[in-house]
Amino acid sequence: MKKIFWSIVAGLLVLVAVAVMVAGFFLNPIVKKSVETIGPKITKTSITLDAVDLSLLTGSAKVKGFVVGNPEGYQTPQAISVGTINVGVNSFSVLSDKIVVRSVVVESPEITFEGGLGGNNLSKILDNVNGTAQKGGPVSTNAAGQAKPAKKIEVDDLLITGAKVHVRLTGLGGKETTIDLPEIHLTNLGEGSDGLTATDLTRRVLGEIVSATVKAITNNSANLGKGVEKLIQGAGKNGGSSLDKIGNLFKH
């Protein structure tokens, strides 16, 4: 009887494992389509990715070839591109109202900063996200086309590492310089019962990227051309925080 019992248990475990793997297989294209459909509604730019590899069994996912396009009017083809994003997720939360993401590691993203005093691509995208947030975010619908509550998200740990910023400043003859971006480490995003919407999470993360990029440009002004260096020195002479002033100059 014990052998029969344990045989049944083993068989059930195998069935559960197979079911989880099959569910992950079908979820991969669903997640990919959701990102490429909902993302542009938030940023007002194109968002594409090559593939999603989600394993509910291990609670892990890998996003490959994630690209955020630039707003209209900018020459460079993309604002942000990432080869690989590794995600650790609470598998049981995927089908609940709040998805709990344990960790996100964004490896070696390529960020393009195009523009300058009259506005830039990153601040424009952030403006778009803020506008979407003010309108309550994109509306999700069910199979019948009826509006349904959007899933909330919690991200316990998010790390952006090895980022490079390709800086193309307006008024400097199209000169492009690449600078390294320090690590961006965020924790406890959406912690608690409420969580964050996809729009709010995008706004928080993109805001950190824009802030870190402007700071990096400020700190590397000597390598970006005399025009930028003089501009930053002038901002400092007018009183207040030079970083705040130059940050405001780079916004619309």
C-alpha positions as CSV (number, residue, x, y, z in Angstrom):
1,M,0.0,0.0,0.0
2,K,2.8,2.4,0.8
3,K,4.4,1.8,-2.6
4,I,1.1,2.5,-4.3
5,F,0.6,5.6,-2.2
6,W,4.0,7.0,-3.0
7,S,3.6,6.1,-6.6
8,I,0.4,8.1,-6.7
9,V,2.0,11.1,-5.0
10,A,5.0,10.9,-7.4
11,G,2.6,10.8,-10.3
12,L,0.7,13.8,-9.1
13,L,3.9,15.8,-8.6
14,V,4.9,15.0,-12.1
15,L,1.5,16.1,-13.4
16,V,1.7,19.3,-11.5
17,A,5.3,20.0,-12.7
18,V,4.2,19.4,-16.3
19,A,1.1,21.6,-15.9
20,V,3.3,24.4,-14.5
21,M,5.8,24.1,-17.4
22,V,2.9,24.0,-20.0
23,A,1.4,27.1,-18.3
24,G,4.7,28.9,-18.5
25,F,5.0,27.9,-22.2
26,F,1.6,29.5,-23.0
27,L,2.3,32.5,-20.8
28,N,5.4,33.5,-22.6
29,P,3.7,34.9,-25.8
30,I,1.0,36.4,-23.6
31,V,3.5,38.4,-21.5
32,K,5.4,39.4,-24.7
33,K,2.2,40.7,-26.3
34,S,1.1,42.5,-23.1
35,V,4.4,44.3,-22.8
36,E,4.3,45.4,-26.5
37,T,0.6,46.4,-26.3
38,I,0.4,48.1,-22.9
39,G,3.9,49.6,-22.9
40,P,3.4,52.0,-25.8
41,K,0.2,53.2,-24.3
42,I,2.2,54.3,-21.2
43,T,5.3,55.8,-22.9
44,K,3.7,56.9,-26.3
45,T,6.7,55.3,-28.0
46,S,7.3,51.9,-29.5
47,I,8.3,49.1,-27.1
48,T,9.4,45.7,-28.5
49,L,11.2,42.6,-27.1
50,D,12.6,39.6,-28.8
51,A,11.5,36.9,-26.3
52,V,10.2,36.1,-22.8
53,D,11.3,32.9,-21.1
54,L,9.1,32.4,-18.0
55,S,9.3,29.4,-15.7
56,L,6.6,29.2,-13.1
57,L,8.3,26.1,-11.7
58,T,11.4,28.1,-10.7
59,G,9.8,31.5,-10.4
60,S,12.2,33.0,-12.8
61,A,11.9,34.8,-16.1
62,K,14.3,36.2,-18.7
63,V,13.4,39.0,-21.1
64,K,15.6,39.4,-24.1
65,G,16.0,42.2,-26.6
66,F,13.9,44.9,-24.8
67,V,13.8,48.2,-26.7
68,V,12.1,51.5,-26.0
69,G,11.8,53.6,-29.1
70,N,12.2,57.4,-29.3
71,P,9.4,59.9,-29.5
72,E,8.7,61.5,-32.9
73,G,11.1,64.2,-33.9
74,Y,14.3,62.5,-32.7
75,Q,16.9,61.1,-35.0
76,T,18.3,58.2,-33.0
77,P,16.2,55.1,-33.4
78,Q,15.9,54.2,-29.7
79,A,16.0,55.6,-26.3
80,I,16.8,52.4,-24.2
81,S,17.8,49.0,-25.3
82,V,18.6,46.0,-23.0
83,G,20.0,42.7,-24.1
84,T,18.9,40.7,-21.0
85,I,16.6,41.3,-18.0
86,N,16.5,38.7,-15.3
87,V,13.4,38.5,-13.2
88,G,12.6,36.5,-10.1
89,V,8.9,36.3,-9.4
90,N,6.6,34.7,-6.8
91,S,4.9,32.1,-9.1
92,F,1.8,32.0,-7.0
93,S,1.2,35.7,-7.4
94,V,1.1,35.6,-11.3
95,L,-2.6,34.8,-11.3
96,S,-3.5,37.1,-8.4
97,D,-4.5,40.7,-8.4
98,K,-1.0,41.7,-7.4
99,I,2.1,40.3,-9.0
100,V,5.1,40.1,-6.6
101,V,8.4,40.4,-8.3
102,R,11.3,39.4,-6.0
103,S,14.1,40.8,-8.1
104,V,14.8,42.5,-11.4
105,V,18.4,42.7,-12.8
106,V,18.8,44.9,-15.9
107,E,22.2,44.1,-17.4
108,S,24.2,46.6,-19.5
109,P,21.4,48.7,-20.9
110,E,22.3,51.2,-23.7
111,I,20.6,54.6,-23.1
112,T,20.5,57.4,-25.7
113,F,20.3,61.0,-24.5
114,E,19.4,63.2,-27.5
115,G,18.6,66.9,-27.2
116,G,19.5,69.5,-24.7
117,L,18.2,72.9,-23.6
118,G,15.1,72.7,-25.8
119,G,14.1,69.3,-24.5
120,N,15.4,65.8,-24.8
121,N,14.1,62.3,-25.7
122,L,14.2,60.9,-22.1
123,S,12.4,63.8,-20.5
124,K,9.8,63.7,-23.3
125,I,9.1,60.0,-22.6
126,L,8.9,60.8,-18.9
127,D,6.4,63.6,-19.7
128,N,4.4,61.1,-21.7
129,V,4.3,58.7,-18.8
130,N,3.3,61.4,-16.3
131,G,0.5,62.3,-18.7
132,T,-0.7,58.7,-18.9
133,A,-0.6,58.5,-15.1
134,Q,-2.7,61.7,-14.7
135,K,-5.4,60.0,-16.9
136,G,-5.4,56.9,-14.7
137,G,-3.2,54.7,-17.0
138,P,-4.2,52.5,-19.9
139,V,-7.5,50.6,-19.5
140,S,-7.4,46.8,-19.5
141,T,-10.3,44.9,-21.0
142,N,-11.5,41.3,-20.7
143,A,-12.4,38.9,-23.5
144,A,-15.8,40.6,-23.8
145,G,-14.2,44.0,-24.2
146,Q,-15.3,45.2,-20.8
147,A,-13.0,47.3,-18.6
148,K,-11.3,45.3,-15.8
149,P,-9.1,46.4,-12.9
150,A,-5.4,46.5,-13.8
151,K,-3.0,44.2,-12.0
152,K,-0.9,45.8,-9.4
153,I,2.9,45.1,-9.1
154,E,5.4,44.9,-6.3
155,V,9.1,44.9,-7.0
156,D,11.2,44.1,-3.9
157,D,14.6,44.7,-5.5
158,L,15.5,46.3,-8.8
159,L,19.1,46.7,-10.0
160,I,20.3,48.5,-13.2
161,T,24.0,47.7,-13.7
162,G,26.6,48.3,-16.4
163,A,24.6,51.0,-18.2
164,K,26.1,53.2,-20.8
165,V,24.7,56.6,-22.0
166,H,25.2,57.7,-25.5
167,V,25.0,61.5,-25.3
168,R,24.2,63.6,-28.4
169,L,23.6,67.2,-27.3
170,T,21.9,69.8,-29.5
171,G,24.1,72.7,-30.5
172,L,27.4,70.8,-30.3
173,G,27.7,69.8,-33.9
174,G,26.2,66.4,-33.5
175,K,29.1,65.2,-31.3
176,E,28.3,62.0,-29.5
177,T,30.0,60.8,-26.3
178,T,29.5,57.7,-24.3
179,I,29.6,57.7,-20.5
180,D,29.1,55.1,-17.9
181,L,26.1,55.3,-15.6
182,P,26.5,54.3,-11.9
183,E,24.3,51.5,-10.6
184,I,20.7,52.3,-9.9
185,H,19.3,50.3,-7.0
186,L,15.7,50.5,-6.0
187,T,13.9,48.5,-3.3
188,N,10.4,47.9,-1.9
189,L,8.6,49.4,-4.9
190,G,4.8,48.9,-4.4
191,E,5.3,47.2,-1.0
192,G,2.1,46.8,0.9
193,S,-1.5,45.8,-0.1
194,D,-2.0,48.5,-2.7
195,G,1.1,47.9,-5.0
196,L,1.9,50.0,-8.1
197,T,0.2,50.1,-11.4
198,A,2.4,49.5,-14.5
199,T,2.3,53.2,-15.2
200,D,3.4,54.2,-11.7
201,L,6.2,51.6,-11.8
202,T,7.4,52.9,-15.2
203,R,7.3,56.5,-13.9
204,R,9.4,55.6,-10.9
205,V,12.0,53.7,-12.7
206,L,12.3,56.0,-15.7
207,G,12.5,59.0,-13.3
208,E,15.5,57.5,-11.7
209,I,17.1,56.8,-15.1
210,V,16.6,60.4,-16.2
211,S,17.9,61.8,-12.9
212,A,21.0,59.6,-13.0
213,T,21.6,60.4,-16.7
214,V,21.5,64.2,-16.1
215,K,23.8,63.8,-13.1
216,A,26.2,61.8,-15.1
217,I,26.2,64.3,-17.9
218,T,26.8,67.1,-15.4
219,N,29.7,65.2,-13.8
220,N,31.3,64.5,-17.2
221,S,30.8,68.0,-18.7
222,A,34.5,68.4,-19.5
223,N,34.3,65.4,-21.9
224,L,31.1,66.6,-23.6
225,G,32.5,69.9,-25.0
226,K,33.3,73.4,-23.8
227,G,29.7,74.6,-24.5
228,V,28.3,72.2,-21.9
229,E,31.0,72.9,-19.4
230,K,30.4,76.7,-19.6
231,L,26.7,76.1,-19.3
232,I,27.1,74.1,-16.1
233,Q,29.6,76.6,-14.6
234,G,27.2,79.4,-15.4
235,A,24.3,77.6,-13.7
236,G,26.5,77.2,-10.5
237,K,27.3,81.0,-10.4
238,N,23.6,81.9,-10.4
239,G,23.2,80.4,-6.9
240,G,21.4,77.3,-5.7
241,S,22.2,73.8,-6.7
242,S,24.0,73.6,-10.0
243,L,22.7,70.0,-10.5
244,D,19.1,71.2,-10.0
245,K,19.6,74.0,-12.4
246,I,21.2,71.9,-15.1
247,G,18.5,69.3,-14.5
248,N,15.8,71.9,-15.2
249,L,17.6,73.1,-18.3
250,F,17.6,69.6,-19.8
251,K,13.8,69.3,-19.3
252,H,11.1,70.8,-21.4
